[in-house]
């Protein structure tokens, strides 16, 4: 739903020197990981988020 806007935002962050990651989950809709946390895609997305936060906090 917001793919193009999210890609543009991430690109602007990268251009400004901000470290960020962008993951596009094909078939994922806005809030899919909260609405359907039992789905494999949701579990993978939540795992990626936890790992990213963990890497940021371990610095």
Helices and strands as residue ranges (DSSP letters): H 3-15, H 32-35, H 40-57
